Amino acid sequence: MINAYLCRYIKVFFISVLLLLSFNLQAKRSEYHIAIKNHLFEPAKIVIPANTKVKLIIYNHDENVEEFDSFDLNREKVIFPNQQAIIFIGPLLVGEYNFFGEYHPHSARGKVIVNNIENVNNGGTKVIEIDKGGQNAN
């Protein structure tokens, strides 16, 4: 009888450890932050690693609605004024993927650049290339 209880506790323990590890792996997903200010994406370029699913958090600091739109990424999301949206992209092949603001397509433009090399600084935070201004992003 003691062995049955011990086996049950051991099973529960291992299942709990596996669940905690799976949640920990989910929590380590890379995050990239993009802001919409004055109808421009800042940064206009982000660099992400190839074959990795990443989380884009987009903040709309404008007083107008904007729609994140990308034919290359097959994503679109309306972002209300002073709100944020979360978009998951990837895993992607090496290359460049354009995005734009649907309501301001001539100024709100950006690009996701996918590399084979993961850029990480010493603190574990992802390094992104900053290129302000939307017109030269394409």
KOLGU-405851 format. One record per atom (N, C-alpha, C): x negated, y negated, z; residue in one letter. Coordinates in pm, whole numbers, plus 50000, padded with zeros to 5 digits. Each point is the difference from the previous one (the first is absolute). Layout:
N
XYZA/...
REM end
This chain:
138
499175011950000M/500834988150000M/499134987450000M/498935000550076I/499094988650003I/499354998349863I/499655011149936N/499394999349867N/500954993749898N/501295002950010A/500984994249906A/500064984950017A/500024995350126Y/500004985550024Y/498714993649952Y/498905006650027L/498704994849957L/499934999049848L/500465010249930C/500024999649853C/500894988849949C/501134997750063R/500914989449959R/499344986450019R/499344997950113Y/499334987350026Y/498834997649903Y/499295010649969I/498904998849905I/500544996149863I/501095006149957K/500614996649871K/500464985549999K/500664995750106V/500484986250009V/498824990449998V/498945003450070F/498814991650002F/499414998349860F/499825011049927F/499414999349866F/500914992649902F/501295002050011I/500934992649913I/499934985150032I/499914996550126S/499894985950038S/498714993849946S/498905007350010V/498724994949949V/500084998149849V/500595009549929L/500144998649855L/500874988149963L/501074997750073L/500854988449973L/499264987050026L/499254999450109L/499244987950028L/498954997349893L/499355010349952L/499014998249895L/500654995349870L/501175005349968S/500664995749877S/500444985550011S/500484995650117F/500374985950018F/498764991249994F/498895004750051N/498764992349997N/499524998249857N/500105010249916L/499614998849860L/500904990049928L/501285000150031Q/500934990549940Q/499664985850042Q/499574998050123A/499714986650051A/498734994249936A/499135008349946K/498744995249944K/500124995749854K/501214999849945R/500194995749861R/499524985649984R/499314997349893S/499454986849974S/501124989849978S/499814988150057E/500954989149983E/499304988449931E/500714993649910Y/499504988249930Y/501074989350011Y/499594987950034H/500934989050020H/499884990049886H/501154996249947I/500084990049894I/501004989550046I/499664987349979A/500914989150035A/500474993049873A/501234995450003I/500524991649894I/500084985950057I/499204991049943K/499964986050044K/499994991149877K/500914990449996N/500094990849886N/500105007449868N/500765010849999H/500265008249880H/498745006549946H/499035002750088L/498785007149965L/499805011750095L/499455010949948F/499615011250086F/498604997350053F/499815001650132E/498694998450061E/499695012350085E/499015007749970P/499104998849886P/500695004649872P/499524995049889A/500555003649870A/499455013549953A/498895004450058K/499415013149967K/499775007750129K/500375012749999I/499625008850110I/499325012249940I/499065005350073V/499255011849957V/500345011450094V/500465011149944I/500385011550081I/499255012449950I/499875010250085P/499335012249956P/500905008549910P/499385007349909A/500735008849910A/500575011950077A/501085005449949N/500625012350051N/500394999150147N/500424988250042T/500404997750139T/501314992350003T/500935004450082K/501244992650018K/499754988750099K/500394987849964V/499784988450085V/501314992650022V/499974991750102K/501164992250040K/499724985349974K/500844993849917L/499914985649977L/501024993150088L/499564990250075I/500914991850080I/499964986149938I/501144995849948I/500074987449927I/500844990250080I/499414988550034Y/500674989550076Y/500394988849905Y/501254995750004N/500454988849919N/500064987750089N/499004991149988H/499954987850080H/500714988449931H/500535002349880D/500724989549928D/501424998850052D/500654989249961E/501404997850038E/500955005749895E/499465007049900N/500805005949894N/499845015149999N/501025006749949V/499945014549982V/498995002949889V/499245010750018E/499105004649894E/500175015149988E/499745005049882E/500075014449977E/498645005049956E/499425009050079F/498765006749961F/500385009849891F/499364998949885D/500365008349887D/498755005049931D/499975012849964S/498865005649930S/500475011549913S/499834998249868F/500305011049908F/498925010750011F/498754995650023D/498885009550010D/500145009250122D/500474994450112L/500145007750124L/501405006150014L/500904996249911N/501395004650006N/500644996350134N/499844987450040R/500544995150127R/500634986449980R/501074997550074E/500574986750010E/500714998950133E/499874988250060K/500564998050133K/500294985250019K/501254996750038V/500374986350029V/499534996750141V/499364988450013I/499484995650130I/500624986450030I/500784999450105F/500704987850037F/499044990150066F/500394987050004P/499124989950058P/499615003250145P/498744998150031N/499465002150135N/500265014150052N/499995009649910Q/500175014150034Q/498835007949943Q/499955012850032Q/498975008749946Q/500655012449942Q/499275006549910A/500445012649941A/498835009750001A/500325012750008I/498985010549999I/500215008449875I/498925001849925I/500045008049878I/498855009950006I/500295012649975F/498975010249994F/499635002349854F/498705000449973I/499535002949865I/498955010950006I/499875007149891G/498985010349991G/500575013750031G/499125009649987P/498604999449958P/499904995949852P/499024991749971L/499824994449866L/498665004249940L/499965000549869L/498755002649928L/499204987049992L/498725001249973V/499144988349985V/500544991349887V/500084986950026G/500494990849899G/500514987250062G/500694992149920E/500574987450046E/501515000449978E/500744995350100Y/501465000349999Y/500494985950032Y/500724994049907N/500474986350016N/501324999650076N/500204989050073F/501304997150062F/500264985249987F/501264996150018F/500384986049985F/501254997250081F/500284987250017G/501244995750064G/501054998049893G/501105006950011E/501044999649897E/500544985849979E/500124992250108Y/500614986849989Y/498994989149965Y/498725003050009H/498944990549962H/498905007949927H/500325005849885P/499055009249933P/498754993249945P/500034986849980H/498824993349945H/498994996250107H/500454998950125S/499064996350106S/499765011450098S/501035007350035A/499865011050097A/499575012649926A/498685001949989R/499445011449929R/498855005950082R/499855013049988G/498925006550072G/499635013249937G/499025006650063K/499465012249943K/499515009250113K/500315012849987V/499455010450088V/498905006749920V/498795000050056I/498875006549935I/499685012650079I/500005011249930V/499765013050064V/498605004749963V/499185002450104N/498615004649983N/499835013950058N/498935006649959N/499635012850060N/499364998250137N/499434988350025I/499284997450124I/500934992750095I/500095004950124E/500824993750102E/499174989450070E/500474987549998N/499294988950065N/500464998950145N/499105003450092V/500344999250141V/498874992750072V/500374990250085N/498964993450077N/499775007750129N/499144995350087N/499635007450121N/501165002250095N/500984991050002G/501115001450091G/501085009449952G/499845005649879G/500995009149949G/501124993049924G/499944986949989T/501014992549928T/499654999749853T/500995001249914K/499764999849857K/499584986049956K/499034999549912V/499514987449945V/500744997649869V/500524987949982I/500704996749877I/499314988349934I/500074999849867E/499454988849926E/501064989249994E/499644987650030I/500944989149999I/499764991549877I/501084997849926D/499954991449883D/501264991750005D/499894987750055K/501184991550014K/500394994449864K/501284997949986G/500534994849875G/500455011249912G/501214999049950G/500575011049926G/499685000149853G/499644988949938Q/499884999349856Q/498835008149947Q/498925000950076N/498835007049950N/499935014650046N/501095005350055A/499995013550054A/500115010549890A/500454996449883N/500165009849894N/498964998749894N/
REM end
